[in-house]
Amino acid sequence: MELAVLVVFVIVVLFLLTRGGSFLGRLIVNGILGLILLFVTNLFLTKDIPIDVLTVLICAIGGFIGWLVILVFHLLGVAF
């Protein structure tokens, strides 16, 4: 599972690097925001969301939406 996520991540990064432009800058800011929200959530809201390769990749690729998906799945008890 982690290998498949890594392959998708590498493909997305290569696609964005070849495309460039302001879209890449917005994606980087969105990914950093998602990672910061993940760490802040673990500090203040709930302490049992694991910070592993999968959750970091979801937050880095998905940004705010990825963080929100992780948080909702965690609060519903579905995953994470």
N, C-alpha and C positions, 0 to 999 in steps of 0.2 A: 504494500500500500504506500509506504513512504517513498519507494523508488518511483512509483507512478506519479506521485505528487511532485517529486523532484524533476522528473522528465518534463512534465507539463510546465513547471516553473521555468526551466531553462528555455523551453520553446517560446514561452511568452516573453521572457527577457530578450532573447535574440530577435524576436519579431519587433519589439519596441525599440531596440537599439538600431535596427535598420530603418525603422520608420522615423524615429527621432521627433523633434519638435516640442511644442509646449505640452503635448499629451504625456510625454515621458516625465516631465517635471511635476505635473498634477498627480500622476500615478505614484511617484516617489513620495510626495507630501502625504497622499492618502495612505500609503503603506506605513509611513512613520507614525501618522496619527493612530492607525489601528494598533500598532505595537505599543505605543504609549498608553492607549486605553486599556489594553490587556494587562499591562503591569499595574496601572492605577486600580483597575478592578480587583486584582489580586491583593493589593495593599489595603483597600478600604471596604469594598463591598463583600466579596467572598474570597476565602483563602484556598479553596480546594479546586480551582480550575488549574489543571496541569499546564505548565509551560514547557512544552516539548516541541519537537520538530514540526509536528502536524499543526498545532495551534499557532505557532509562530508563522508558518507559511500561509495559513488561512488569513491571519491578520495582516501579513505583509502584502499579500496579493489582493485581498478583499478590502483592506482598509477599515473604514467605519462599518460598512455592511458586514464584513467578515467578523469583526468583533461582536456585532449585534447578533449574528447567527450563533456564534459560540456561546454568548451569554444566554440567549433564549434556550438553546439546546441544553445548556447546563442547568438552568432554572427549572426546566420541564423534566429533567432527569433522563433525557433521551441519550445524550452523549456527553463526554468530557466530564 
